Amino acid sequence: MSDRKTERRSAFAEAFSGAITARGVSLSWLHRTLTERANPISVATLSYWRSGERHPEGSRSLAALEDIEHLLGLDAGSLLNLINTRTRLGPLAPARNPFTETQVAEAAEETLALLDAPPIDVTRDLSAHIVSEVDENGVLRSRRSQILVQAVAPFVHEVTYSLMSADVTIDRPDFALRGATLVRDHLHPSGHVYACVLQLDTPLVIGGTTMLEVTAAPPPSSSVERPLEDETGAFVMRPIRDLVVWTRFHRDALPDWIDEIERVSADSELIARPLRPQESVHQSRRDFGPGILGVRWGFDR
């Protein structure tokens, strides 16, 4: 065992043991209370944690540890931060914004700072399925994202959701959410970045996962004039195992042209590939990103 890991285990055991003593409770009490709260941990396991012979591993133990912090009157994450579970996550690439356009990158940085948003590297998306609906006027009217999110930090209770575009301006959308609540948002004056902070219904410990469903609809437009150009898609900041983007057009308003847009890494150029105009376009990628994937369409005047 490395010295670093031994030190972290000792620090956890010392903090755990000290909290039990300070609270004036026994391991038996802690075991009974956890069982009553549907987080059962055996007395033997708790004893191993206190002595430093073992430390919490696995999603069940980590979930119970969050409860233990509360029962012992500790700050959230104070024990979780002292255990080394990163190796359970497998390779973890650094998070990178795939938008290399200066105006978008700067707007994103300003927006996230203004929101006091959680760091983008506290979670990663394991899968995302995005369905976009285009109405009879050729306008993007809804975008539903179902995302499997995993925590890669010890304790995550907020995540950031962003919409970005280099060429098409963004309006502040109307949201319908499952799995989280919107707590604050901001539309950058440039119109290229919208971001919001979502509070998870159930906080995550490191390695834990949750499903989010985010349906974003632009505000109704008073004009029915067909836009010259519109787009939809997804951008990912870390490699994602499974990404599907499905764009559906109204049969009475098929675009005159459709381009698939793709950036396969944060350092590559944005590629546009012409597609045959049709009612439905789906794109599927495995182990994709950081990058951008979507479609852009338009109408000839």
Secondary structure, DSSP 8 states (H G I E B T S, - for coil): --HHHHHHHHHHHHHHHHHHHHHT--HHHHHHHHHHTT----HHHHHHHHHTS----HHHHHHHHHHHHHHTT--TTTTGGGS--GGGG------------HHHHHHHHHHHHHHT---GGGEEEEEEEEEEEE-TTS-EEEEEEEEEEEE-SSEEEEEEEEEE-SSS-----EEEEESEEEEEEEE-TTSSEEEEEEEEEEEEETT-EEEEEEEEE----S-----SEEEEEEEESS-EEEEEEEEE--TT---SEEEEEEE-STTS--EEEEE---SEEEEEEEEE-SEEEEEEEE---
